[in-house]
Amino acid sequence: MAVGDVVDQLELRSGEHILVRPIRPADSGQLAELHSRLSPDSIYLRYFGVKPRLSPAEIQRFTSIDTEWRFALVGVRNTGDLVGVARYEGEADSTAAEIALIVDDALHREGLGGSLLRRLIDVARLSGMASLNAMVLQSNTAMLRLLQALPVPARSARDMGTAVVTLDLRNLELPDDRLRIAIAHVADAAAIRATSNRCLVTPIDLKM
């Protein structure tokens, strides 16, 4: 889905084009399939443990953007396959959120993860976030390098095998082209949220 004439597509290093859009509840099956394709190492680095499959509750939560402080962007191939997810989740009345990223093993080192995170940062800034935090295993050097390469100030603290990288968004100014895409993603997410909320409304019993 796109707003107006804005369609967000990125080109991988291989030349393949990937559609970027907010996640939606209908992505539940594709999210489960993406997880099933991940290597044990990728799962461990993302979830800090063994997770052969996502539970129904996790899938429902991960495909929901039912609050303004929860957001996720997905990368989708022209086949419809979901190949990457970048998300942030915070709390009500907070301008900080935690981010996470997963990319299909087949598309590692294609530039997809960094592109999704940069778009997520733009959305977070537009939505009023001041900082984003990522908890990363110190052995996950690829993710640590990716976070340090993002176009915002970053600081990190390390302890007991993990690193917490904090991205400072307070002085980030979005160029017009990035702002237009971020606005479209936020508007798409609001439309998805409104549709989902209408589906949850219980009909009124007129006999009462």
Contacts in CASP RR format, 6 or more apart in sequence:
PFRMAT RR
TARGET T0000
AUTHOR 0000-0000-0000
METHOD contacts of the structure
MODEL  1
MAVGDVVDQLELRSGEHILVRPIRPADSGQLAELHSRLSPDSIYLRYFGV
KPRLSPAEIQRFTSIDTEWRFALVGVRNTGDLVGVARYEGEADSTAAEIA
LIVDDALHREGLGGSLLRRLIDVARLSGMASLNAMVLQSNTAMLRLLQAL
PVPARSARDMGTAVVTLDLRNLELPDDRLRIAIAHVADAAAIRATSNRCL
VTPIDLKM
1 21 0 8 1.000
1 188 0 8 1.000
1 191 0 8 1.000
1 192 0 8 1.000
2 8 0 8 1.000
2 21 0 8 1.000
2 184 0 8 1.000
2 188 0 8 1.000
3 183 0 8 1.000
3 184 0 8 1.000
3 187 0 8 1.000
3 188 0 8 1.000
4 184 0 8 1.000
6 180 0 8 1.000
6 181 0 8 1.000
6 183 0 8 1.000
6 184 0 8 1.000
7 19 0 8 1.000
8 19 0 8 1.000
8 20 0 8 1.000
8 21 0 8 1.000
8 119 0 8 1.000
8 181 0 8 1.000
8 184 0 8 1.000
8 185 0 8 1.000
9 17 0 8 1.000
9 18 0 8 1.000
9 19 0 8 1.000
9 20 0 8 1.000
10 17 0 8 1.000
10 18 0 8 1.000
10 20 0 8 1.000
10 112 0 8 1.000
10 115 0 8 1.000
11 17 0 8 1.000
11 18 0 8 1.000
12 18 0 8 1.000
12 107 0 8 1.000
12 110 0 8 1.000
12 111 0 8 1.000
12 112 0 8 1.000
13 109 0 8 1.000
13 110 0 8 1.000
13 111 0 8 1.000
14 110 0 8 1.000
16 77 0 8 1.000
16 110 0 8 1.000
17 78 0 8 1.000
18 75 0 8 1.000
18 76 0 8 1.000
18 77 0 8 1.000
18 83 0 8 1.000
18 112 0 8 1.000
19 75 0 8 1.000
19 76 0 8 1.000
19 77 0 8 1.000
19 78 0 8 1.000
20 73 0 8 1.000
20 74 0 8 1.000
20 75 0 8 1.000
20 76 0 8 1.000
20 115 0 8 1.000
20 116 0 8 1.000
20 119 0 8 1.000
20 185 0 8 1.000
21 73 0 8 1.000
21 74 0 8 1.000
21 75 0 8 1.000
21 76 0 8 1.000
21 185 0 8 1.000
21 188 0 8 1.000
22 65 0 8 1.000
22 71 0 8 1.000
22 72 0 8 1.000
22 73 0 8 1.000
22 74 0 8 1.000
22 185 0 8 1.000
22 188 0 8 1.000
22 189 0 8 1.000
22 192 0 8 1.000
23 31 0 8 1.000
23 62 0 8 1.000
23 63 0 8 1.000
23 65 0 8 1.000
23 72 0 8 1.000
23 73 0 8 1.000
23 74 0 8 1.000
23 85 0 8 1.000
23 87 0 8 1.000
24 63 0 8 1.000
24 65 0 8 1.000
24 192 0 8 1.000
25 60 0 8 1.000
25 63 0 8 1.000
25 64 0 8 1.000
25 192 0 8 1.000
25 196 0 8 1.000
26 63 0 8 1.000
27 63 0 8 1.000
27 74 0 8 1.000
27 82 0 8 1.000
28 59 0 8 1.000
28 60 0 8 1.000
28 63 0 8 1.000
29 59 0 8 1.000
30 80 0 8 1.000
30 81 0 8 1.000
30 82 0 8 1.000
31 54 0 8 1.000
31 59 0 8 1.000
31 62 0 8 1.000
31 63 0 8 1.000
31 82 0 8 1.000
31 85 0 8 1.000
32 53 0 8 1.000
32 54 0 8 1.000
32 59 0 8 1.000
33 81 0 8 1.000
33 82 0 8 1.000
34 81 0 8 1.000
34 82 0 8 1.000
34 83 0 8 1.000
34 84 0 8 1.000
34 85 0 8 1.000
34 102 0 8 1.000
34 104 0 8 1.000
35 43 0 8 1.000
35 51 0 8 1.000
35 53 0 8 1.000
35 54 0 8 1.000
35 102 0 8 1.000
36 53 0 8 1.000
37 104 0 8 1.000
37 105 0 8 1.000
37 106 0 8 1.000
38 46 0 8 1.000
38 102 0 8 1.000
38 104 0 8 1.000
38 105 0 8 1.000
39 105 0 8 1.000
40 50 0 8 1.000
42 102 0 8 1.000
42 105 0 8 1.000
43 49 0 8 1.000
43 50 0 8 1.000
43 51 0 8 1.000
44 50 0 8 1.000
45 137 0 8 1.000
45 139 0 8 1.000
45 140 0 8 1.000
45 143 0 8 1.000
46 100 0 8 1.000
46 101 0 8 1.000
46 102 0 8 1.000
48 137 0 8 1.000
54 62 0 8 1.000
62 72 0 8 1.000
62 85 0 8 1.000
62 87 0 8 1.000
63 72 0 8 1.000
64 70 0 8 1.000
64 196 0 8 1.000
65 71 0 8 1.000
65 72 0 8 1.000
65 189 0 8 1.000
65 192 0 8 1.000
65 193 0 8 1.000
66 193 0 8 1.000
66 196 0 8 1.000
66 197 0 8 1.000
67 92 0 8 1.000
68 127 0 8 1.000
69 89 0 8 1.000
69 90 0 8 1.000
69 91 0 8 1.000
69 92 0 8 1.000
69 94 0 8 1.000
69 97 0 8 1.000
69 127 0 8 1.000
70 87 0 8 1.000
70 88 0 8 1.000
70 89 0 8 1.000
70 90 0 8 1.000
71 87 0 8 1.000
71 88 0 8 1.000
71 89 0 8 1.000
71 120 0 8 1.000
71 123 0 8 1.000
71 124 0 8 1.000
71 127 0 8 1.000
71 189 0 8 1.000
72 85 0 8 1.000
72 86 0 8 1.000
72 87 0 8 1.000
72 88 0 8 1.000
73 85 0 8 1.000
73 86 0 8 1.000
73 87 0 8 1.000
73 116 0 8 1.000
73 119 0 8 1.000
73 120 0 8 1.000
73 123 0 8 1.000
73 185 0 8 1.000
74 82 0 8 1.000
74 84 0 8 1.000
74 85 0 8 1.000
75 82 0 8 1.000
75 83 0 8 1.000
75 84 0 8 1.000
75 85 0 8 1.000
75 112 0 8 1.000
75 116 0 8 1.000
76 82 0 8 1.000
76 83 0 8 1.000
77 83 0 8 1.000
81 104 0 8 1.000
83 103 0 8 1.000
83 104 0 8 1.000
83 106 0 8 1.000
83 107 0 8 1.000
83 112 0 8 1.000
84 101 0 8 1.000
84 102 0 8 1.000
84 103 0 8 1.000
84 104 0 8 1.000
84 107 0 8 1.000
84 112 0 8 1.000
84 113 0 8 1.000
84 116 0 8 1.000
85 100 0 8 1.000
85 101 0 8 1.000
85 102 0 8 1.000
85 116 0 8 1.000
86 99 0 8 1.000
86 100 0 8 1.000
86 101 0 8 1.000
86 113 0 8 1.000
86 116 0 8 1.000
86 117 0 8 1.000
86 119 0 8 1.000
86 120 0 8 1.000
87 99 0 8 1.000
87 100 0 8 1.000
87 101 0 8 1.000
87 120 0 8 1.000
88 97 0 8 1.000
88 98 0 8 1.000
88 99 0 8 1.000
88 100 0 8 1.000
88 120 0 8 1.000
88 124 0 8 1.000
88 129 0 8 1.000
88 132 0 8 1.000
89 97 0 8 1.000
89 98 0 8 1.000
90 96 0 8 1.000
90 97 0 8 1.000
90 98 0 8 1.000
95 128 0 8 1.000
95 129 0 8 1.000
95 130 0 8 1.000
95 131 0 8 1.000
96 129 0 8 1.000
96 130 0 8 1.000
96 131 0 8 1.000
96 132 0 8 1.000
96 133 0 8 1.000
97 124 0 8 1.000
97 129 0 8 1.000
97 131 0 8 1.000
97 132 0 8 1.000
97 133 0 8 1.000
98 132 0 8 1.000
98 133 0 8 1.000
98 134 0 8 1.000
98 135 0 8 1.000
99 117 0 8 1.000
99 120 0 8 1.000
99 132 0 8 1.000
99 133 0 8 1.000
99 134 0 8 1.000
99 167 0 8 1.000
100 134 0 8 1.000
101 113 0 8 1.000
101 114 0 8 1.000
101 116 0 8 1.000
101 117 0 8 1.000
101 143 0 8 1.000
101 146 0 8 1.000
103 112 0 8 1.000
103 113 0 8 1.000
103 116 0 8 1.000
108 142 0 8 1.000
113 146 0 8 1.000
114 146 0 8 1.000
114 149 0 8 1.000
114 150 0 8 1.000
117 146 0 8 1.000
117 147 0 8 1.000
117 150 0 8 1.000
118 150 0 8 1.000
118 151 0 8 1.000
119 181 0 8 1.000
119 182 0 8 1.000
119 185 0 8 1.000
120 132 0 8 1.000
121 132 0 8 1.000
121 150 0 8 1.000
121 151 0 8 1.000
121 152 0 8 1.000
121 167 0 8 1.000
121 169 0 8 1.000
121 172 0 8 1.000
122 174 0 8 1.000
122 178 0 8 1.000
122 179 0 8 1.000
122 181 0 8 1.000
122 182 0 8 1.000
123 182 0 8 1.000
123 185 0 8 1.000
123 186 0 8 1.000
124 132 0 8 1.000
124 169 0 8 1.000
125 169 0 8 1.000
125 172 0 8 1.000
125 174 0 8 1.000
125 182 0 8 1.000
126 174 0 8 1.000
126 179 0 8 1.000
126 182 0 8 1.000
126 183 0 8 1.000
126 186 0 8 1.000
127 186 0 8 1.000
129 169 0 8 1.000
130 168 0 8 1.000
130 169 0 8 1.000
130 170 0 8 1.000
131 166 0 8 1.000
131 167 0 8 1.000
131 168 0 8 1.000
131 169 0 8 1.000
131 170 0 8 1.000
132 166 0 8 1.000
132 167 0 8 1.000
132 169 0 8 1.000
133 164 0 8 1.000
133 165 0 8 1.000
133 166 0 8 1.000
133 167 0 8 1.000
134 143 0 8 1.000
134 147 0 8 1.000
134 164 0 8 1.000
134 165 0 8 1.000
134 167 0 8 1.000
135 162 0 8 1.000
135 163 0 8 1.000
135 164 0 8 1.000
136 143 0 8 1.000
136 144 0 8 1.000
136 147 0 8 1.000
136 162 0 8 1.000
136 163 0 8 1.000
136 164 0 8 1.000
136 165 0 8 1.000
137 161 0 8 1.000
137 162 0 8 1.000
137 163 0 8 1.000
138 144 0 8 1.000
138 158 0 8 1.000
138 161 0 8 1.000
138 162 0 8 1.000
138 163 0 8 1.000
139 161 0 8 1.000
144 156 0 8 1.000
144 163 0 8 1.000
144 165 0 8 1.000
147 154 0 8 1.000
147 165 0 8 1.000
147 167 0 8 1.000
148 154 0 8 1.000
148 156 0 8 1.000
148 165 0 8 1.000
150 167 0 8 1.000
151 172 0 8 1.000
152 167 0 8 1.000
152 168 0 8 1.000
152 169 0 8 1.000
152 172 0 8 1.000
153 167 0 8 1.000
153 168 0 8 1.000
153 171 0 8 1.000
154 165 0 8 1.000
154 166 0 8 1.000
154 167 0 8 1.000
154 168 0 8 1.000
155 165 0 8 1.000
155 166 0 8 1.000
155 168 0 8 1.000
156 163 0 8 1.000
156 164 0 8 1.000
156 165 0 8 1.000
156 166 0 8 1.000
157 163 0 8 1.000
157 164 0 8 1.000
157 166 0 8 1.000
158 164 0 8 1.000
174 182 0 8 1.000
END
